[in-house]
Amino acid sequence: MRILVLGKSGQLAQSLVGFAPTQVELTVWGREELDLSNLEEIVPRLLAHAPDGVINASAYTAVDRAEQDADAAYRLNRDAVKQLGLAAAQMGCPLVHVSTDFVFDGNQSRPYQPGDACSPLGIYGASKREGESLLQQVCPAAAIVRTAWVYRAGSNNFMSTMLRLMAGRDELGVVADQVGAPTSSDNLAQVLWRVLERRLSGIWHYSDAGAASWYDFACAIYEESRQQHVIERDVVIRPLKTEQYPTPAVRPAYSVLDSSALRDAINWPAIHWQQALREQIHQLSSPH
Ligand SMILES: NC(=O)c1ccc[n+]([C@@H]2O[C@H](COP(=O)([O-])OP(=O)(O)OC[C@H]3O[C@@H](n4cnc5c(N)ncnc54)[C@H](OP(=O)(O)O)[C@@H]3O)[C@@H](O)[C@H]2O)c1
């Protein structure tokens, strides 16, 4: 199996490389190999490479910057995704694409099912939603896996930002009224490999189990890091309301995803986010 992964420098692509099944002959492309904003290059480059499967882990992921940079966000998250779908459909090869909890407005109080109505609040979520819709039109066999709050030891994400702040500050405030599910990039990567292997199609949800606010997540990062001696100093973490931490993009207040259908389809256990966090912090305390 010759599999092409897109998004080389990103955290998810790095996890996909780390967890690639042994029988897979892997090629990983980043911006240098194929700049996905050059839309007209996508189909010919993929047809020339002729992979047996594609996992798209690339995206315009700067949620706040997207509000001022909508053209670039739509180009990557909608238009490039359509081109990937066209290429996969022509080749008849499976395509696994990754989307986001930000397609929802967060007004629900129970975990979101894949079929729940989408109503994104910002440009990032809207561009990802339009990418999903176009992909389903041009390549109905594609699998779309929505995920949330992705992090990985050693990459840039909420966890690494918290650890950097905790290393230098005695006190920090973190938003406590936005609830989601922190998701280990390593767990997500293993799930995506199974989705590809089983040739799933349609929209699915995956996040690690449980729910947390950003404040809960920050407190758990701190406690785990103290226990595993990644942080050796006292830091006070205070809960903030969203109004106290304004950002250019509005984020859903509640975006927990119901992953049960996908877990059943691929026979994957419910891994609580706190357990996954412990494993990621462990990688920082004993790097190999
Ligand atoms: N991170 C989260 O919390 C989160 C939550 C929900 C869903 N997701 C989704 O999960 C997927 C993976 O996210 P991630 O966290 O791994 O993102 P990431 O770390 O920001 O990686 C995104 C990747 O896309 C690449 N990319 C951006 N513009 C490109 C272009 N024009 N041409 C080629 N490559 C380009 C980036 O390359 P450069 O480094 O060169 O820019 C980077 O390698 C995305 O679909 C994202 O929307 C993420």
Ligand as a Chemical Component Dictionary entry (heavy atoms), coordinates in Angstrom:
data_LIG
# 
_chem_comp.id                   LIG 
_chem_comp.type                 NON-POLYMER 
_chem_comp.pdbx_formal_charge   0 
_chem_comp.three_letter_code    LIG 
# 
loop_
_chem_comp_atom.comp_id 
_chem_comp_atom.atom_id 
_chem_comp_atom.alt_atom_id 
_chem_comp_atom.type_symbol 
_chem_comp_atom.charge 
_chem_comp_atom.model_Cartn_x 
_chem_comp_atom.model_Cartn_y 
_chem_comp_atom.model_Cartn_z 
_chem_comp_atom.pdbx_ordinal 
LIG N1  N1  N 0  -5.387  21.482 16.023 1  
LIG C1  C1  C 0  -6.642  21.346 16.444 2  
LIG O1  O1  O 0  -6.976  21.617 17.591 3  
LIG C2  C2  C 0  -7.699  20.833 15.500 4  
LIG C3  C3  C 0  -9.030  20.768 15.942 5  
LIG C4  C4  C 0  -10.008 20.295 15.067 6  
LIG C5  C5  C 0  -9.658  19.893 13.792 7  
LIG N2  N2  N 1  -8.377  19.985 13.388 8  
LIG C6  C6  C 0  -8.047  19.570 12.019 9  
LIG O2  O2  O 0  -7.089  18.546 12.092 10 
LIG C7  C7  C 0  -6.250  18.592 10.934 11 
LIG C8  C8  C 0  -4.782  18.588 11.345 12 
LIG O3  O3  O 0  -4.549  19.727 12.147 13 
LIG P1  P1  P 0  -3.142  19.985 12.876 14 
LIG O4  O4  O 0  -3.489  20.355 14.275 15 
LIG O5  O5  O -1 -2.191  18.884 12.625 16 
LIG O6  O6  O 0  -2.701  21.302 12.105 17 
LIG P2  P2  P 0  -1.266  21.988 11.967 18 
LIG O7  O7  O 0  -0.336  21.463 12.980 19 
LIG O8  O8  O 0  -1.547  23.448 11.898 20 
LIG O9  O9  O 0  -0.800  21.478 10.535 21 
LIG C9  C9  C 0  -1.391  21.956 9.355  22 
LIG C10 C10 C 0  -0.521  21.579 8.204  23 
LIG O10 O10 O 0  -1.090  22.108 6.986  24 
LIG C11 C11 C 0  -0.029  22.608 6.214  25 
LIG N3  N3  N 0  -0.417  23.623 5.254  26 
LIG C12 C12 C 0  -0.970  24.827 5.499  27 
LIG N4  N4  N 0  -1.064  25.522 4.334  28 
LIG C13 C13 C 0  -0.549  24.731 3.365  29 
LIG C14 C14 C 0  -0.361  24.877 1.957  30 
LIG N5  N5  N 0  -0.728  25.995 1.319  31 
LIG N6  N6  N 0  0.184   23.869 1.266  32 
LIG C15 C15 C 0  0.573   22.724 1.890  33 
LIG N7  N7  N 0  0.431   22.532 3.206  34 
LIG C16 C16 C 0  -0.128  23.522 3.936  35 
LIG C17 C17 C 0  0.904   23.219 7.236  36 
LIG O11 O11 O 0  2.161   23.447 6.633  37 
LIG P3  P3  P 0  3.070   24.708 7.069  38 
LIG O12 O12 O 0  3.666   24.309 8.378  39 
LIG O13 O13 O 0  4.052   24.814 5.941  40 
LIG O14 O14 O 0  2.142   25.882 7.151  41 
LIG C18 C18 C 0  0.912   22.135 8.292  42 
LIG O15 O15 O 0  1.821   21.119 7.968  43 
LIG C19 C19 C 0  -6.694  19.820 10.154 44 
LIG O16 O16 O 0  -7.617  19.431 9.165  45 
LIG C20 C20 C 0  -7.416  20.654 11.186 46 
LIG O17 O17 O 0  -8.392  21.505 10.601 47 
LIG C21 C21 C 0  -7.378  20.436 14.205 48 
# 
loop_
_chem_comp_bond.comp_id 
_chem_comp_bond.atom_id_1 
_chem_comp_bond.atom_id_2 
_chem_comp_bond.value_order 
_chem_comp_bond.pdbx_ordinal 
LIG N1  C1  SING 1  
LIG C1  O1  DOUB 2  
LIG C1  C2  SING 3  
LIG C2  C3  SING 4  
LIG C2  C21 DOUB 5  
LIG C3  C4  DOUB 6  
LIG C4  C5  SING 7  
LIG C5  N2  DOUB 8  
LIG N2  C6  SING 9  
LIG N2  C21 SING 10 
LIG C6  O2  SING 11 
LIG C6  C20 SING 12 
LIG O2  C7  SING 13 
LIG C7  C8  SING 14 
LIG C7  C19 SING 15 
LIG C8  O3  SING 16 
LIG O3  P1  SING 17 
LIG P1  O4  DOUB 18 
LIG P1  O5  SING 19 
LIG P1  O6  SING 20 
LIG O6  P2  SING 21 
LIG P2  O7  DOUB 22 
LIG P2  O8  SING 23 
LIG P2  O9  SING 24 
LIG O9  C9  SING 25 
LIG C9  C10 SING 26 
LIG C10 O10 SING 27 
LIG C10 C18 SING 28 
LIG O10 C11 SING 29 
LIG C11 N3  SING 30 
LIG C11 C17 SING 31 
LIG N3  C12 SING 32 
LIG N3  C16 SING 33 
LIG C12 N4  DOUB 34 
LIG N4  C13 SING 35 
LIG C13 C14 SING 36 
LIG C13 C16 DOUB 37 
LIG C14 N5  SING 38 
LIG C14 N6  DOUB 39 
LIG N6  C15 SING 40 
LIG C15 N7  DOUB 41 
LIG N7  C16 SING 42 
LIG C17 O11 SING 43 
LIG C17 C18 SING 44 
LIG O11 P3  SING 45 
LIG P3  O12 DOUB 46 
LIG P3  O13 SING 47 
LIG P3  O14 SING 48 
LIG C18 O15 SING 49 
LIG C19 O16 SING 50 
LIG C19 C20 SING 51 
LIG C20 O17 SING 52 
# 
